[in-house]
Amino acid sequence: MTLTNSSLFGQLLAQVKRGTFSALVAKHQAERHAKGFTCYAQLVAMLFCHLARADSLREICHGLRSSGGKLRHLGLACTPARSTLSYANAHRPPELFEELFFVMLNQLRAQAGLLPRRHRFEFSNPLLSLDATVISLSLSLFPWADYNRTKGGIKVHVVLDHTDYLPRYVRISGVQQHEIRYARTLALPAGSVVAMDRAYMDFRLLSAWNAQGVYFVTPHKDGLVYQVRQRNPTPPASGILSDELIALGARVSKRRYKPLLRRIKLVVADARGQTRELALLTNQLEFDAETVAAIYKERWQIELFFKALKQNLTLRSFVGTSENALRIQIWTALLALLLLKWLHYRSRCRWSLSNLAATLRLNLFSYRDMQHFLDAPWDPPPEPTGPQQLALAL
């Protein structure tokens, strides 16, 4: 075990450049009318909330206070009071933490060799996944988040980049906003391949993407009317049932999307091992059918991203009830997940992200070298190297 003069939490916080963060605070005027409690102290408290899995303001403040003098190594002079942290979360702009997330994302991506830089397929096109997840909320505590009489929630839209399995775009919206409304605002790079579920099958959207040179792979909804223009051969024993070039047949659909589409029908198995048939639509006419099927299967990575976000960070309990506080908690959760994934990529120890998060949670204030902790987390402490007691001749 290698000792250091900074805790693991302090070494992780060192990735947040104080100069850059101060510039963002000034840009958003986040500390206007502040009385001693800085935005950096708020950031430290909220990252501690997620990394230590603190479920309340009391746990955050008591957890930081119990670290004693170690707070100074984090850049804090004292522990924040619960009321102070609660007020800051309710009133400071969440756009500060949103922009910090993307600044940190670009900063870590720019560090050569720290993140993987290509997906597992042979083609060079950028591969993206598009989806959204709902964070359920109690209507009795979050009455502003209702979308029907019995449920409440907020929606997180994500475009996942498969070169490093980190987001390229993120937006937080009310749960009433349909996924297609967000998808229409995206500026995707030409040549990219987007895998998505059938909720995004809007022919106006797909026509716009096709005109921009963006490829898509999506299941089509039931009842699709089409005409087969060409049937392509299918590889044997591949699970591909048919590969057809089609034209839309319904009057409205045909008016919204005029070019030919490719329809690939295949057999897929669910988690229980039961098989079913699935029909995919794509405007990618050059890839073989097996590659198109594998692209849609790769969309499962965005589900794993949402699972990691909800299971390893504090998003099942909330430290504030206002929309502002909830948005800050979600953006800091995304920032904490970004740091965890960055550590996971650096580690040579073959452990899962959840095991890394759990072990780091128990060692946040341990004074160890971060890289040594990532590579050999269970090494015994070093043998003492100081002067030994001499034997006296009595």
C-alpha positions in Angstrom: 0.0 0.0 0.0 1.4 3.4 -1.0 0.7 6.3 1.4 0.1 9.8 0.2 -0.6 13.2 1.7 -4.1 13.4 0.1 -7.1 11.1 0.6 -8.7 9.2 -2.3 -11.5 11.8 -2.2 -9.1 14.6 -2.4 -7.2 13.1 -5.4 -10.5 12.6 -7.2 -11.5 16.2 -6.5 -8.2 17.3 -8.0 -9.6 16.5 -11.4 -11.9 19.5 -11.0 -9.6 22.4 -12.0 -10.3 25.2 -9.6 -9.6 27.9 -12.1 -12.0 26.5 -14.6 -14.7 26.0 -12.0 -14.2 29.6 -10.7 -14.7 30.9 -14.3 -17.9 28.9 -14.6 -19.2 30.2 -11.2 -18.5 33.8 -12.4 -20.2 33.1 -15.7 -23.4 31.9 -14.1 -23.2 34.4 -11.2 -23.8 31.4 -8.9 -22.3 33.1 -5.8 -24.2 36.3 -6.0 -25.4 37.2 -2.5 -23.5 34.3 -1.1 -22.5 34.6 2.5 -19.4 32.4 2.9 -20.7 29.2 1.5 -18.9 28.7 -1.9 -20.1 26.8 -4.9 -17.0 24.6 -4.6 -18.0 23.6 -1.1 -21.5 22.8 -2.5 -19.9 20.7 -5.2 -17.7 18.8 -2.6 -20.8 18.1 -0.5 -22.9 16.9 -3.4 -20.1 14.6 -4.7 -19.7 13.2 -1.2 -23.5 12.6 -1.2 -23.2 10.4 -4.3 -19.8 8.7 -3.7 -20.6 8.0 0.0 -24.3 7.1 -0.8 -25.5 9.6 1.8 -29.3 9.7 1.7 -30.1 13.0 3.5 -28.6 16.4 4.3 -28.0 15.1 7.8 -25.8 12.2 6.5 -23.9 14.5 4.2 -23.1 17.1 6.8 -22.4 14.5 9.6 -20.2 12.4 7.2 -18.1 15.4 6.3 -17.9 16.6 9.9 -16.7 13.2 11.1 -13.6 13.4 8.8 -12.1 15.9 11.1 -9.1 17.9 9.8 -9.2 16.0 6.5 -11.6 18.6 5.1 -8.7 21.0 4.6 -7.2 18.7 2.1 -10.5 18.9 0.2 -10.3 22.7 0.1 -13.0 23.2 2.8 -12.5 25.3 5.9 -15.5 23.8 7.8 -18.5 21.5 7.3 -21.6 23.1 5.8 -24.7 23.4 7.9 -27.8 21.5 6.7 -29.8 24.6 6.2 -27.0 26.3 4.2 -26.6 23.3 1.8 -30.4 23.0 1.4 -30.7 26.7 0.6 -27.8 26.6 -1.9 -29.4 23.6 -3.7 -32.7 25.3 -3.9 -31.5 28.6 -5.3 -28.2 28.2 -7.1 -28.4 27.6 -10.9 -28.1 24.0 -11.9 -26.7 25.2 -15.2 -23.4 25.6 -13.4 -23.1 21.9 -12.7 -24.5 21.0 -16.2 -21.7 23.0 -17.8 -19.1 21.6 -15.4 -20.1 18.1 -16.4 -19.5 18.7 -20.1 -16.2 20.6 -19.3 -15.0 17.6 -17.3 -16.2 15.2 -19.9 -14.2 16.9 -22.6 -11.2 17.3 -20.3 -11.1 13.6 -19.5 -11.6 12.6 -23.1 -8.6 14.8 -24.1 -6.3 12.9 -21.8 -4.7 10.4 -24.2 -4.8 6.8 -23.2 -7.3 7.2 -20.4 -10.5 6.4 -22.2 -11.1 4.0 -25.1 -11.4 5.8 -28.3 -13.2 3.4 -30.7 -16.2 1.1 -30.7 -16.0 -2.6 -31.2 -17.2 -2.6 -34.8 -15.0 -2.5 -37.9 -16.7 0.5 -39.5 -15.4 3.9 -38.6 -18.7 5.7 -38.4 -19.5 7.2 -34.9 -21.9 4.8 -33.1 -24.5 6.4 -30.8 -27.5 5.2 -28.7 -30.5 7.4 -28.0 -32.8 6.8 -25.1 -34.4 8.4 -22.0 -35.0 7.2 -18.4 -37.6 8.3 -15.9 -36.6 9.0 -12.3 -39.8 8.3 -10.3 -40.8 10.8 -7.6 -43.4 10.9 -4.9 -46.2 13.3 -5.7 -46.6 14.2 -2.0 -43.1 15.5 -1.9 -42.7 16.7 -5.5 -46.1 18.0 -6.6 -44.6 20.0 -9.5 -43.4 16.7 -11.2 -46.8 15.1 -11.7 -47.8 13.6 -15.1 -50.9 11.7 -14.0 -53.0 11.3 -10.9 -50.8 8.8 -9.2 -47.2 9.2 -10.5 -44.6 11.8 -10.6 -41.1 11.9 -12.2 -38.4 13.7 -14.2 -36.9 12.5 -17.4 -33.2 12.3 -18.3 -32.5 12.1 -22.1 -29.1 10.8 -23.1 -27.2 10.2 -26.4 -24.4 7.7 -25.5 -21.2 7.6 -27.5 -20.0 4.0 -27.9 -16.3 4.9 -28.3 -16.1 5.3 -24.5 -19.7 4.6 -23.3 -20.1 8.1 -22.0 -22.7 10.7 -22.9 -22.4 13.0 -25.9 -25.6 14.9 -25.1 -27.7 15.0 -21.9 -30.9 16.9 -21.2 -33.2 16.9 -18.1 -36.9 17.6 -18.8 -40.3 17.1 -17.4 -41.6 13.6 -17.8 -44.5 15.0 -20.0 -42.0 15.8 -22.8 -42.0 13.1 -25.4 -38.6 11.7 -26.5 -39.2 12.8 -30.1 -39.3 16.5 -29.1 -35.8 16.2 -27.7 -34.5 14.1 -30.6 -35.6 16.9 -33.0 -33.3 19.3 -31.3 -30.2 17.1 -31.7 -27.4 18.1 -34.1 -25.8 14.7 -34.9 -22.6 14.5 -36.9 -23.0 13.3 -40.5 -22.1 9.7 -41.0 -23.0 8.7 -37.4 -25.2 5.6 -36.7 -27.9 6.0 -34.1 -29.5 3.0 -32.4 -32.8 3.6 -30.6 -36.1 2.0 -29.6 -39.4 2.3 -31.4 -40.5 5.4 -29.3 -38.3 7.5 -31.7 -39.9 6.1 -34.9 -41.2 9.4 -36.3 -40.9 9.6 -40.1 -40.4 13.4 -40.1 -37.5 13.0 -37.8 -36.0 10.0 -39.7 -36.4 11.9 -43.0 -34.5 14.9 -41.5 -31.7 12.6 -40.3 -31.5 10.9 -43.7 -31.1 14.3 -45.4 -28.3 15.2 -43.0 -26.4 11.9 -43.7 -27.3 10.4 -40.3 -28.0 6.6 -40.2 -30.5 5.1 -37.8 -31.4 1.6 -36.7 -34.8 1.2 -34.9 -37.6 -1.3 -34.6 -40.8 -0.3 -36.4 -44.2 -0.2 -34.8 -46.9 -2.7 -35.5 -49.1 -2.2 -38.5 -46.5 -0.7 -40.7 -47.7 -0.6 -44.3 -45.0 -1.1 -46.9 -44.2 -2.5 -50.3 -41.2 -4.8 -50.9 -39.0 -3.6 -53.7 -36.0 -6.0 -53.3 -35.2 -9.1 -51.3 -31.5 -9.7 -50.3 -30.0 -13.1 -49.5 -29.7 -13.9 -45.8 -26.7 -15.7 -44.2 -27.6 -19.2 -43.0 -27.8 -20.0 -39.2 -27.5 -16.3 -38.4 -30.9 -15.6 -36.9 -31.7 -13.3 -39.8 -35.1 -14.2 -41.3 -35.3 -11.6 -44.1 -33.5 -8.6 -45.5 -35.7 -6.5 -47.7 -35.6 -3.1 -49.4 -39.0 -1.5 -48.9 -41.1 1.6 -49.7 -43.6 3.0 -47.3 -47.2 2.3 -48.4 -49.4 4.4 -46.2 -50.3 7.8 -47.6 -49.1 9.9 -44.6 -46.0 7.9 -44.0 -45.0 8.0 -47.7 -45.4 11.7 -47.7 -43.2 12.2 -44.6 -40.5 9.7 -45.7 -39.9 9.2 -49.4 -36.6 7.3 -49.8 -36.4 3.5 -49.7 -35.8 1.8 -46.3 -34.2 -1.4 -45.4 -36.3 -3.9 -43.3 -34.4 -6.7 -41.5 -36.3 -9.3 -39.6 -34.5 -11.4 -37.1 -34.9 -13.7 -34.1 -33.9 -12.4 -30.7 -33.8 -13.9 -27.3 -34.8 -12.2 -24.1 -33.3 -12.5 -20.6 -35.3 -15.6 -19.9 -34.1 -17.4 -23.0 -37.4 -17.1 -24.9 -37.2 -16.1 -28.5 -39.3 -13.7 -30.5 -39.2 -12.0 -33.9 -38.0 -8.4 -34.3 -38.2 -6.2 -37.4 -35.7 -3.4 -37.7 -35.8 -0.3 -40.1 -32.6 1.4 -41.2 -31.4 3.7 -44.0 -28.0 2.1 -43.9 -28.0 0.0 -47.2 -24.3 -1.0 -47.2 -23.7 -2.9 -43.9 -24.5 -6.6 -43.9 -27.7 -7.7 -42.0 -25.7 -9.2 -39.2 -23.9 -5.9 -38.5 -27.2 -4.0 -38.4 -28.6 -6.6 -35.9 -25.4 -6.3 -33.8 -25.7 -2.5 -33.8 -29.2 -2.7 -32.3 -28.0 -5.2 -29.8 -25.3 -2.8 -28.8 -28.0 -0.3 -27.8 -28.2 -2.3 -24.6 -25.2 -0.3 -23.4 -27.3 2.8 -22.8 -29.5 0.6 -20.5 -26.4 -0.4 -18.6 -25.5 3.3 -18.3 -28.9 4.1 -16.7 -28.5 1.1 -14.5 -25.1 2.3 -13.3 -26.4 5.8 -12.7 -29.4 4.7 -10.5 -27.7 1.8 -8.6 -24.4 3.3 -7.7 -25.3 6.9 -6.9 -27.9 8.7 -4.7 -30.9 8.9 -7.1 -33.4 6.8 -5.1 -33.6 9.3 -2.3 -33.4 13.1 -2.6 -31.8 15.8 -0.4 -34.2 18.5 -1.7 -37.8 18.7 -2.9 -37.6 21.7 -5.3 -37.0 21.2 -9.0 -33.8 23.2 -8.8 -32.4 21.0 -6.0 -33.4 17.9 -7.9 -31.7 19.1 -11.1 -28.5 19.8 -9.2 -28.6 16.4 -7.6 -28.9 14.7 -11.0 -26.1 16.7 -12.6 -23.8 16.0 -9.7 -24.7 12.4 -10.0 -23.8 12.4 -13.7 -20.5 14.1 -12.7 -19.8 11.5 -10.0 -20.5 8.7 -12.5 -18.2 10.3 -15.0 -15.4 10.2 -12.4 -16.2 6.6 -11.4 -16.0 5.5 -15.1 -12.8 7.4 -15.5 -11.3 5.5 -12.5 -12.7 2.2 -13.9 -10.9 2.7 -17.2 -7.6 3.5 -15.4 -7.8 0.4 -13.1 -5.9 -2.7 -13.9 -7.9 -4.7 -11.4 -10.6 -6.7 -13.0 -13.6 -5.5 -10.9 -17.0 -4.2 -11.9 -18.0 -0.6 -11.7 -20.3 -1.3 -8.8 -17.5 -3.1 -6.9 -15.3 -0.1 -7.5 -18.0 2.3 -6.3 -18.6 0.3 -3.2 -14.9 -0.1 -2.3 -14.2 3.6 -2.9 -17.2 4.5 -0.7 -15.5 2.7 2.2 -12.1 4.3 1.6 -13.0 7.9 0.6 -10.8 9.4 3.4 -8.0 6.8 3.2 -4.6 8.2 2.5 -3.4 6.0 -0.4 -2.1 6.6 -3.9 -5.1 6.5 -6.2 -3.5 4.5 -9.0 -2.2 1.9 -6.5 -5.7 1.7 -5.0 -7.1 1.1 -8.4 -4.6 -1.6 -9.4 -4.1 -3.4 -6.0 -6.9 -2.4 -3.7 -6.4 -5.3 -1.2 -2.7 -5.0 -0.7 -1.6 -5.2 3.0 -0.1 -2.1 4.6 3.6 -1.6 4.1 6.1 -2.8 6.7 7.5 -0.1 9.0 10.8 1.3 7.6 11.8 3.6 10.5 14.7 3.0 12.9 14.4 -0.2 15.0 15.0 -0.4 18.8 18.5 -1.5 19.6 19.0 -4.4 21.9 20.7 -3.3 25.2 23.3 -5.6 26.9 22.0 -5.7 30.4 
